[in-house]
Amino acid sequence: MTKLSLMWLLVVLLVSACAGEAPATPEMPLETDATDRSLAEAETTETDRTGLPPVETRPPEADYPPAFSGQTRVGAVATETALEVRVLTDGLDSPWGMAELPDGRIIVTEKAGVVRVVKADGSVSEAIDGFPAINSAGQGGLLDIALAPDFEESRRLYFTLAELGDEGSVTAVGYGRWSEDETVIEDFQVIYRALPFYHGSAHYGSRLVFSDDGTLFVSTGDRQSFDTRMNAQTLDNGYGKILHIDAEGEPVADYFSDHEDALPEIYSYGHRNIQGMAIHPATGDLWISEMGPRGGDELNLILPGKNYGWPLVSYGIEYSGDKVLEGLTVQEGTEQPVYYWDPVLAPSGMSFYDHDLIREWQNDLFIGGLRGGHIARLVIEDRRVVAEERLLEAEGERFRDVLAGADGAIYAITDSGRLYRIGPK
């Protein structure tokens, strides 16, 4: 028996003795016959389908053992389709989020608090404003954007932003009407605030995703402070959560009705800083990418009413090199990440590919990497990551958001102001 196998045998025996069951692994939602997978079942699942070594070759920073085979460093995969990579523009100013308009143009938020529109020829519109006071320092600013399901009739656009107030700043959700002449966002109103306000400029989250029923998922962060991070583990605040609200900002359902003082809009909790969120086109599952500390960036399958562990458990360590709290990676009552990166990818915006143009990409997940400096393509089968590829690694960019376009191309924006288009030659 190898040292790694012996180590894992001891871990399993210890957890079983303390908790009476194996560590939680991602469940299989949306199927009436779904059952939880035990740790033993997960370890026997074939996850390295490629026969190739992992794309990550650097030594890990935290070096914790994974909870199951294929939870990190799966085998590499390479796109066989010949690709054409074009920079449509490099004239954006700290872009953060983007969405595709019905006519194929890309509408982009900039951190300073304006929106711009990019055409297929790379031309960029003048700044479009109409927003309240924003804290654009640090990780703040005008953040994500989403079109209302009835956008072609209502012209309503939804945004997240680091709203500035007397008591600090807060992750806020709002909407406004894009004027007919496309010069301003009219009648902007904030419909939700992830309270409380805080004097800081980091870990706001935040992404917006509309589900098929017209309700809205919103991600938030823990505000990156030792004073605030434990709020991710309590249910009376909006920090470190996924929120489920309707188009006017009201809770959709009360997922924690048996918890006193729990906010009814909370869908899941125990998150550090979620800057990527997308719904799988085939299964309807909600997935998120979450920034860990030093090591331990996560890909999570989100289920309502679940605790995703931060900061009680993590596959990363503090920036100082110390353990996060007790240094646990597994704890009863918390969910395991489907996949994690160590060293970090610093995952940001992400999108599932749902087009026939590049068939080998069908239902694959594309995630922008900030510190990683590439776009990660993940092949997911049966809710497990089975292969990973790095795209545009040679560009040396921080990829902030990724969008799978209706034309079958992948679009990506970078902190330096570029908008890439990736498609077949």
N, C-alpha and C positions, 0 to 999 in steps of 0.2 A: 504493500500500500504506500502511495506517495505521501510526502509531507502535507501536500494540499488536501488530499483525500482524507488523511487523518484529522487535519484541522477541521474540515467540514463535518466529519462524523462527530467530533466533540461539540461543535456549534449546534448541530441538530439535537444531540442528546441534551445539551444544556437548555436550549429553548423549550424542548418538549417537557423537561422536568419542571421548568418555571411557569410555562404558560399552558401546558396541557395540549398544545397543538403546534403545528408547523407555522412559520412566519406567513403573514398574509401575502399572497401574490395576486396580480390583477385578475379580476373576475371577468366573466364573459357575459356582458349585458345584452339586452334586447333579444334574447332567445329563451323560450319558456323551458327548454330542457338543459339550460346551462348549469354547470356545476363548477365550484371552485377547484382550482388545481392545487394540489398539495406540493410542498417543496420537493418531495421525492419524484412526483410526476414531472415537475418542471425540469429536474435534473436529467431526466431521461429523454426529454424532448429534443429532437434533432434541430439545432439552430444554425449550425455552420453548414450551409447548403453549398457554398462556393468552392470549398477545398483550398481557398487562398488565405494567406495570413491576413490579419487585421490591418486596416489602413493606419491605425495608431501604433507607432513603434517607440515612442518616448516612455521612459519609466513613469509610473503614476506618482502623484504627489501625496496622496493619502494612503494608497496601497492596502485598502480594505478588501477582503475577499468578497466576491459577489454571492448573492443568496441563491442563485441558480445559474445553470449553464446558459450562456447566451445573453446574460444581463449586461455585459459590456464586452467590447472588443470582438465583435463577431467578424467573420471572414469578409474580405473585400469583394466588391463587384465592380465591373466596368461597363459603362454604356457602350454598346456596339454601334449604335446609330452615329453616323458622322454629324458632328454638331457645328453650328455657326454661332459664334459669340460676338455680339455687337454692342457697343456703348451708344445708346440712343442720345444721351446727353451727359455732360459732366458739370452742368450749370445749376444744379440744385443746391440749396443751402441747408445742410444738416437734415436731410429727409428722415422721417421716422415711420410713417405708415402709408399704405397706398391701397387703392381699390380700382377696379376696372369699370368704366362707364359703359352703358349699353352700346355706344358707337365704337368701342374699342380703345378710346383714349384712356390714359392712366391719370387719375387724380391723386396727388401726393400731399401729405402734410409736411410742414417744416417746423422744427422745434420752436422757432422764434414766435410762431403764432399765425401763420398764413398757410394757404393752400395754393398749389399750382397744378396746372393741367399740362400733360406732355402728350403730344401727338406722335403718330407712327414715324414721322420724319425727324423726330427729336426736338422739334420746336417747343419752347416752354412759354406758358402764359405769364402775364403779369401776376403779381401777388393778389390773392383773394382773401380778404379779412372779414371781420364781423364777430370776433370772439371776445369773451370777458378777459379780465386780467389773468395772466399766466405766469407761473414761476418757470422760466426757461433755463434756470441755472442747473448745472449738474445733469442729472438724468431726467429733468423735468421738461416741460414744453407742451406744445400741441402734439398729441401722440397718435393714437390710431384713428382710422376712419372706416366707415361702413355705409353702404347705400341702404336706405330703407327698402323693404321688400316691394313697396309700391312706388319706388323712386320715379319711374317714368310718368306717373300721374302727380305725385306729391312734391317731387324734387327735394325731398328731405334727405339730409345727410346727417349721420350720427358720428360723434367724436368722443374720444377720451382726452383728457387734458389735466395737467397739474395746475388746478385752479388756485389762485393766490388770494388769501384773505388776511385779516388782521391777526389771526391766530396761527398763521403759517400757510401751508399748502395742503392739498388733498387731491387724491385721484377722483375726478369727476366725470360724469357721462352727460352729454347734452346733444341737442340737435338743432338744426336750423334749416331754412329753405334756401337753396341755391337760386339766386335771382335768374330771371329769364335771360338777361344779358350776360350772365356768368361773371359778374364783377364783384359780387359780395355774397356773404352768407347772411340772410335776413332773419330777424326775430329769433336769434339764438337763445335757447333756454337750457339751463342745467336741470336734468331730471333725476339725477342720483349723485350722492357724494359718499365715498367710502370713508366715513368718519372714524376717528376724530382728525381735525387739522393737526399738523405737526410742523415744527420749524426744522425742516430738512429738505434735501433736494435729491433723494435717491429712492430707488425701489418703489416706484409708483405702479409697476406692472407695465403696460396694461394693453390688452387686446379686446376687440369686440368681434363677436361672431353671432350672426342671426341663424337660428334653427329654422327648419322647414315650417314650423307652426307660427313663425313670426315673432317668437320671443327671443330675448337677447342674453347671451352669456358675456360676462365681463370678468377680466382677471385683474387682480391687484397684487401688490407686493407688501413686504413687512416693514418698509421704510428704512431698512439698513441701519438699525441702531440697536445697541444692547438694551436700550430703554423700551424699545417697541417690538422687538422680534417675538417675544412670548405672546403678543397679541394674536399671532397666527394660530395659537392653540386655544384661544377663547372665542366665544361665539357672540359676544356683545359689541363687536366692532367690525370694520371693513378691511382690516389688514390681513394680507396673506390668504386671500380667499378667491374662490370663483363664485360669482354672484349670478343669479338667474332672475331677470326682471322682464316686464313686458315693455312695449314700445313707449310707454309713458313713465317708466321708472318704478312701477309697482311690483312687489314680489309675485312670482308666478305660483309658488307653492311653499309650504312650511316644511322643510326637510328635517328640521330639528325641533319639532313641536314638543318633544319630551324633555327638552333642555330649557331650564328657566333662563330668561333674558336673552335667548338666542334670536338673532335677527332672521326673519323668515326668508329673506332673499338669499341667504347663504346656501350654496349648492355643495361646496366642499371646502375644506380648510386644511391648515398645516402646510402652507406654501411659502416659499421664500421670495421669489420674484419671477412672475410668469410674463414673458414677453413673446410667447408663441402659443397660438391656439387655433385649432382647425377641427372640422367635423369630417370623418371618413366618408367618402362619397358612396361606398357600397354598404357599409354596416350602420351608419348613423352614429358611431361612437364619437365621443368628444375626447380629443387628445390635446395635451399641452406640453410645451417645452419650458423647463424651469431652470433658472440659474442657481447653481450651488455656490458654496463659498470657494475655497481653494481645492478644486477637484469636486466631483459629485454632481455635475450638471445632470439633469434628469429629463427623461421622456416618460410622461405619465398618461395612463388611460384613466379618465375621470368618471367616477360613479357618484351619484348623489348621496349625501350623508356620510361620506367617508373622510377620514383623517389621513393626510399624506405626510405627516410626521415632523415637518420642520418646526422648531429646531431640535426636537427630541431625538430624531434619527437623521443621519446624513452619511453619504459616502464621501464627503469632503471634510476638510479641516479648516480651522480659522486661518486668516491671512498671516497671523503670527506664527503658524505652525502648530498651535495647540489644538487639542481635541475640541469639537463642538460639544459642549456640556459633558456628558459621560462618554462620548465617543462611540455611541451605539449606532449600528446600521439596521438593526431589526428590533422591533418592539411590538408586543401584542397590542392590537387595536389600531395599528397604523399600516398603511398600504406600502408595498414595495414598488419602486419604479420599474417599468417594463424594461428600461435601458438607462445606462448612465455613462458619462464620459469623465475620465480622469487620466491626464490633465483635461481642463475644461475646453468645451467648444464655445462657451458663452452664447448659448442659443437665443436667437431673437425670433422675428416673425417666421411663420411657416405656412405651407400650403400642400394639400394633397393634389396629385396630378390625376385628372379625370378627362382624358382625351385620347382619341385613337391615333393621333399624329405620330407619336412615339410610343408604340405599343408596349415596349419593354418597361416603360415607366408607369404603366397603368396602376393606379391606387398607391403608388409610392409616395413617400413623404419627403418634402424638401424643406430644410431648415437653414436659415441664415446664421452663420457663425461670426461673432464679433472678434473675440480673442483667437478663435480657431482660424480666421482668415480664409474661410471657404464656405461653400454651400454643401451641407451634408444631405446626401440622398440615402434614405433608409428604405429597405425592402421589408415589408411587414406581412407576415402570414400567420393566421390564427392568433392575432393579437400579440405576436412576438416579432422582434427584430431579427431577421435572418441574414441580412447582408447590409454593407455600408459602402458608400462611395463618396469621394471628395471631388467637387467640381469647382473650377476657377481658383484653385489654390495658388496658382502662379500670379494671380492678379494683385496680391498683397493688400486686399481691401477688407474692411469691416462691413459685413453684409447685415444690414439692419432689418430688412423685410423681404419676403419672397412671395410671389403671386403666380399661380398657374392661370395663364390667360385663356380666354375663350378660343383663341386661334391655335392653341396647342403648344405655345411657347411658354417658357419660364421667364418671368421678369424679376429683377432684384435691384433694390436700392442700397447704396452704401453711405456710410457716414461722411465720406469725402464728397458726396454730391452726385455720384454716378447713378444712371439707370441702365441696367444691362437687359438685353434680350437674348435668350438662349433657345435656339430652335434647330431643326435639322438643316443641313446644307441643301 
